[in-house]
Amino acid sequence: MNGEPGSELSRVGPQIIFRMDASGRCTMSIGQGLHELGLEASELVGRDLFEVYRDNPVILASITRALAGETFTVSEEIEGRSLWTYFQALHDEDGGFAGSLGVTTDVTDQRRDEAAARAARIRVTALSDLSTELSRGVVEPDEVLRIGVRIATETFADIGVIWLLDQDGEALRPLVSWHADPAVREQLDRSVAEAGGWAGWLDAGSLGALDGPVVFDLDHLGRTGLGRSEEVRALVSALGLRHGLRLPVRSRGRTLGLLDFGRAVGAGPFTEDDVAFGLDVADRFTLAHDNALLLAEQRAAVAELMKFKSLAEASGDLIALAHVGGDAMYVNPRVEASGIALSAENLWETVRSYVDDATVAEMRRAVVEGGRWAGDLELGVAEGPIIVRAEVFPLSDPASGALLGTAWIGQDVTALRHTERALRSAVADLSRFQALVEASSDFIAIADLEGRVRYLNPAGRAIIGLAADADVRDTAITDYLTPEGVEASLRVEQPALVARGHWEGESALRDHRGGPPIPVAIASFLMHDVETGAPFALATVQRDITERHTTDVAMRELAEQRQALLTRLVRAQEAERAQIAGDVHDDPVQALAAVDLRLGLLRRQLEQHAPQLLDTLGSVQESVARANDRLRALLFDLEAPDLAGGLGPALERAAAEILKDTGVHATVEATSEPATSRSPRAVAYRIAREALINVRKHARAREVTITIAGPDGGLAVEIADDGHGLAGNAESPPGHHGLSGMRDRAALAGGQLAITPRAGGGTVVAFWLPDPQGGDADD
């Protein structure tokens, strides 16, 4: 190695200072480095160095160059020591060449330190690469193991295999193997799987003997008691493998499997640092494997209960290396990106500014004792607290074991911890929802979008007569509906769910006990993923309305009976009115007509014989005329209305008769009059006629409007006048029964009537009568 003196040295080691004349004879030999080479001071003085080193061509070449007058630097290996020698040409007073001066520095320890530092950097880089790979959204457990085995093998071995217990925990299976050559990797997978591994371990009981790392020689497995198959022996021989390392794979206190690594003959056996590194790698990707399993379980839970989407992703690691005193050796950009502020480049002070003293003391103890500290740390950075899964371990000299510094490796698990809390909260919410559903008395079911039933609550099973322990997952929605219900679901419910996402209505469930269909009120709706909004299931809540249906049938029967009674009552009233009208017309009216005729004859006689009695006679005639008018009005009241042309024309005639000579103008709006049966029309006619009589007697109105319509399957009539309005409440005064009579008529017909003030002055009489026969004639 050529260069300036000291350019490649971090510190000066033991030295030797020697001189030789122009012939190569040693003239001086002093320095502490002589002892390292087994020489005493001045032992070489007077000896020919060409003779001393005749068997070392490298040293002979350096002596030859020095005696040629060169000044140079050279690195050499002598007696197992690494030496750096600087040669300086010497000249006499006349400038002639007089020999050469050499300064040899022993850099063996420095080279060893550099090698140890390089190995540490390689392993830290490997750990960083592993963390980076595992933080790139890797969530499949097998892929996590593949990455870990690959990076570990590429770092310190030629071949690596990970074995895990099968689901029954009875046998080990080779899950992942790695070799840089894909062809060898394929052969390795086949041979290891067929032969049962390098050491022939197949059963889970073998793990009981593996209480720690095992370093072994692949050529002498027989003496270790581990054994080996012929197939694996051939593979080991073909690949030139010699050195083996077996590590237990543990997680949360349980041994899950083992890691096998193999090296070729020239690579040397596995060292303690190799074992520590292998354990570091195993611990790290085992943690990542656990996280991947947790994420897989979370995805399965979301897919099964709420489908909801995974709330955690892997992130890049925080990596920091420090010298023994705490001065920063390396800090990766992720630390600064996370908002962590370095404290004067002293990493222990930085840690102390975020973590309590007890935790810092525990970390330091683990580093001093050569152990490892691992745990969650909550760091309060400017953008908000983050949770880091941290590991702290010492960096040691591979040869001497001397402490070189400290390493911190942290994985940001903030999202993962939040996900765990959210999942626990979601599970609690789900438990409460399930308890509510299980306690409900309604039929509650959930089906997938293909119509396969996934859940039916206990009350639903009881309603349809299904056994409490029956498996409903092999059933479909149609298995619970009557044929009519299936047809209605296809025609009405499903299109509504597609269009609006929900539907409410009525249908019938099939009784699995063989009984009659069970009428139900239904509320169905699509269930959507909380993250994507996509529908993933159909839920339905159905309430047994058998009792309500029974009540409805009874009410319809009562309504029909009431309508029949009303029809007979109206007919009886009309017949009675007609009989009374006939009796009045045939007797009192005719008698009064005869009296009026005789009074006319009497007036002519009094005019001739007793004119002084004419005034008295006039008063009698006027009384008779008024009585006759009242009787005729009574006949009009008793007369059956002509409803053949509808209620509108009948009320037009009634208004004209009642409001004659009053100056009140009446308008009938009947364009929206519905086709109704005679009974409600007859009742409506009597109520409206009574309202018109009240207008004539009390309203002092100028206009009255009668409106006829047909809402809600019945008959609605409104009589509005512009008179002086109600004098107080809308009740009949003592001795008068007009208003109460109207209400009674409406109530008797199953309707309702309201008397209210009219906006702008006047009164509004509005009533509605049902038409149970739907317009069918009841004459």
Secondary structure, DSSP 8 states (H G I E B T S, - for coil): --SSTTTT-SS---EEEEEEETTSBEEEEESTHHHHTT--TTTTTTSBHHHHTTT-HHHHHHHHHHHTT--EEEEEEETTEEEEEEEEEEE-TTS-EEEEEEEEEE-HHHHHHHHHHHHHHHHHHHHHHHHHHHTSS---HHHHHHHHHHHHHHHH-SEEEEEEE-TTSSBEEEEEEEESSHHHHHHHHHHHHHHT-SS---BGGGGGG-SS-EEEEGGGHHHHT----HHHHHHHHHHTEEEEEEEEEEETTEEEEEEEEEEEGGG----HHHHHHHHHHHHHHHHHHHHHHHHHHHHHHIIIII----------EEEEEEETTSBEEEE-HHHHHTT---STTBHHHHHHTTS-HHHHHHHHHHHHTT--EEEEEEEEETTEEEEEEEEEEEEE-TTT--EEEEEEEEEE-HHHHHHHHHHHHHHHHHHHHHHHHHH-SSEEEEEETTSBEEEE-HHHHHHHT--TT--GGG-BGGGGB-HHHHHHIIIIIHHHHHHHSEEEEEEEE--TTS---EEEEEEEEEEE-TTT--EEEEEEEEEE-HHHHHHHHHHHHHHHHHHHHHHHHHHHHHHHHHHHHHHHIIIIIHHHHHHHHHHHHHHHHHHHH-GGGHHHHHHHHHHHHHHHHHHHHHHHHHS----TT-HHHHHHHHHHHHTTTS--EEEEE-TT-----HHHHHHHHHHHHHHHHHIIIII--SEEEEEEE-GGGEEEEEEEE-SS--SSSSS--TT--HHHHHHHHHHHTT-EEEEEE-TTSSEEEEEEEE-TTTT----
